[in-house]
Amino acid sequence: MSLKPQAPTTGHVDGGWWPRSRDLATELPALAAALDVRLGPVHRMAFAMTSWGPTPRCVEVDGRRVRLDGFHFQDKDVVHVRGLDGRRLSLLVIPPEASEAAGHDAVMAAGRRDNADSPATILAASGVLAGNPIPDPRVAADDAEDRWEGDGGRVGRRS
């Protein structure tokens, strides 16, 4: 993880975070520990539902409940974290699947004091978005069913 220095905020994000999986409940304790110096205890996190696996509404971290709010309309590459006192940080989420070099470059760029680039621009400039994007498993399953039905197959539906 990399955070911009504590100063008036600039840009779209306050830093970058590179989780090792898409399991937010597993990744949150380490993130909360790293953010404790800047935010104090983490109270709440907002995230894009399409970027993470199934996620509970709350996770216990160091004896405190952290509320997890998933949204369909939020930028898939950003999480918003709020401390108990209301301070907030917006973090660029580097996909766990990123290569070592591209992931490192993206984390460092997101934490640069003068970086005002959008999350997508940071990821593209670091090479994280190079190649084929990783499909959302829910969308891939829907596409497979549509192809099968289009080729003459049919999913049984109850009337």
Secondary structure as UniProt FT lines:
FT   STRAND          2..3
FT   STRAND          15..17
FT   HELIX           24..39
FT   STRAND          42..48
FT   HELIX           49..51
FT   STRAND          58..61
FT   TURN            62..63
FT   STRAND          64..71
FT   TURN            76..77
FT   STRAND          78..83
FT   TURN            84..85
FT   STRAND          88..93
FT   TURN            96..97
FT   HELIX           100..110
FT   TURN            113..114
FT   HELIX           119..126
FT   TURN            127..129
FT   HELIX           137..150
FT   TURN            151..152
//
